[in-house]
Amino acid sequence: MIIGICGGTGSGKTTVARRILENVSDEHVVFFQQDSYYRNLDDMPVELRHQINFDHPDALDNDLFINHVKTLRAGEAIKMPVYDFAIHSRKAETVPVQPKPIMIIEGILIFVDAALRELMDIKIFVDTDDDLRFIRRLQRDVNERGRTVESVIKQYLETVRPMHQQFVEPSKRHADVIIPEGGYNEVGIDLISGKIRTQLEKELVKTS
């Protein structure tokens, strides 16, 4: 069972995913993020990397992402790339990911690619007000990704906001479930967690 969690930057996608993991048990759930699959730019000068529009679908290596989703679904392990957001390049090391009965994939653009959408059994869109999303992104990029306040604001106005309007917001129409207020929506998370637990029980019965 593959669950896709989409939504704008700072909407609370990761919080929703982690709350579901807490409710279901990560023993049987694999969780990985589209953020790990930005294209490797290590052959490009660092100053040019900062000019890339990372909120456009072309910035992502979706072919590799889709291949890894299919590989896990087929019951085989993958080596997930590790992306360094400070220098916009992949690290040399990878993270081994083992297949499990339930897969949660998360990202701002996972509903844009039709081939990726086709792989999902449940598509969830986390819908959060723009001002809250911006504040969360600002805090995250400054505290976790070594960015300056000025650079975050500049990027938000030049690419993040227009790309959200062009790609992310319209992709909401593909969602099976829309969760307002992200991880604070207890009812929505409980309903989805219950659906996943039911499916998990069926999967475990099949394999027992």
Secondary structure by P-SEA (a helix, b strand, c coil): cbbbbbbccccaaaaaaaaaaaacccccbbbbbccccccccccccaaaaaacccccccccaaaaaaaaaaaaaaccccbbbbbbccccccccbbbbbbbccbbbbbcccccccaaaaaaccbbbbbbbcaaaaaaaaaaaaaccccccaaaaaaaaaccaaaaaacccccccccccccccccccaaaaaaaaaaaaaaaaaaaaaaac
